[in-house]
Amino acid sequence: MGIEQGKISRRQAVFLVTNTILATMVLYVPSLLAQETGQDAWVTVVLAGAGGVLYGAIVVFLGARYPDKNLVEYSMELLGPWAGRAVGMIFGLFFLYLNGAVIREFSELLVSLVMPETPLVVFDTLIVSLAAYGVYLGLEVFARVNEILFPTALFISMGFIALAIPEMEFYHFKPALVHSLPALLRGSALLFSFYLEGTALLMFYPALRRPEEGRAISYQVGFLLAIALLADILGVIALFGPEETARLIFPTFELAKTVHLGGFVERIESLIIGIWITMGGLKVMVFYYVSVLAFAESWGLRDYRLLVLPMGIILASLAVLEFADTNQIRSFFRYMPAFTVTVLGGITAFLYLITLIRAKRTGGKTDKDDKNKKKAS
Amino acid sequence: MFWNLLLVILLGVGIALYEVPKLLNRQMRRELIAFSGVLLLAVALAVALILRLPVPNPTRGLEILLGPLTRLLYPAS
């Protein structure tokens, strides 16, 4: 059947998807949201979270409908081999491009915060080689690594925010709900575009040990993300106030800088960079894996591993090529909602509609029913 | 620049030496073609970047393509 032989548990899938969405979200988004909606940023988290869970319901519906096929395989079945291949290639190219952007964001972070003298390409290449190693070993390996590292990272980040509570001033939220609905919706659209990255799940859904139990993934991911983001955004705004947050590039990092404990726990912000690199590396692995698998499936290859190393060179080059400077990264976030909604949302909605139409035509039967009938007769 | 070029080409040759024998042993012709195509593209892209050839910036293209939709969302800018 599929190329992937490894099996993952539902918890591993939930953590993988949550980590994928959260890793880049906590970098730039708090400041962008504060620019757009000021102290009402928490409303956009709620709105986008609700939208994300709804979208997740569609994603897991598709996944549970074809429990032993990934997105490219059933789009080939639904749309015919050529259109299906085109969808697979678009899916792969999208994640390849986005992965280049993610790698660039993380290298830029390291350059601007830790090692300003080192060329960007160095971090770029290091992240790609790390990710290539993980992807070469397979889905099961990095899913297990993520199962250990993601909760740890989440716990430590929450600890940071909790330690900063003494410095927070909660009057910063005071004129609540003063921003207009369009502004709130714009902020939610930006957040929602990150939730859409969760579509990556459809490429490894068939690797779930019990695919029929996968429906819970959508709200479990939504819940984890809502908690993490709310804590982050509320903490940052309570600490710096909306105007200051909007001016900072990495507010979460500045929050970690303010943590002082009893005169001896000082300068622990390097720890938060370590956490970000862990999460970022795993996110890059997931995107890398998804794009390579999508290409291998749509070209009808029997293995995806042979594409991993050549794609790595492309990824490292793309990360350099994609943005001229840091300003273009920030302005790219304006184009993110339109980009992800048209590509990922478009593909998912299209496949969902076709599945529904086909189900109506065949009287609500699924492929599984057909198979069972064949076995019975 | 010369050393960078040498490094990228050596990397490409190294990857080919690592993967191609495995593919030949298992008689995977289709996979071999895909692998060579992607590897050639990758090395060409990296070499073009090192030589500072005018490679089009994909983000610029996306910004032009998505401009109308984005202006719908952010009418002010």
Interface residues (C-beta under 8 A of the other chain):
Chain A: Y97 A101 R186 A189 F295 A296 W299 G300 L301 R302 D303 L306 L307 L309 P310 M311 G312 I313 I314 A316 S317 L318 V320 L321 E322 F323 A324 Q328 F332 R334 Y335 P337 A338 F339 T342
Chain B: V8 L11 G12 I15 Y18 E19 K22 L23 M28 R30 E31 A34 F35 V38 L39 L41 A42 V43 L45 A46 L49 V55 N57 P58 T59 L62 E63 L66 L69 T70 L73 Y74 S77
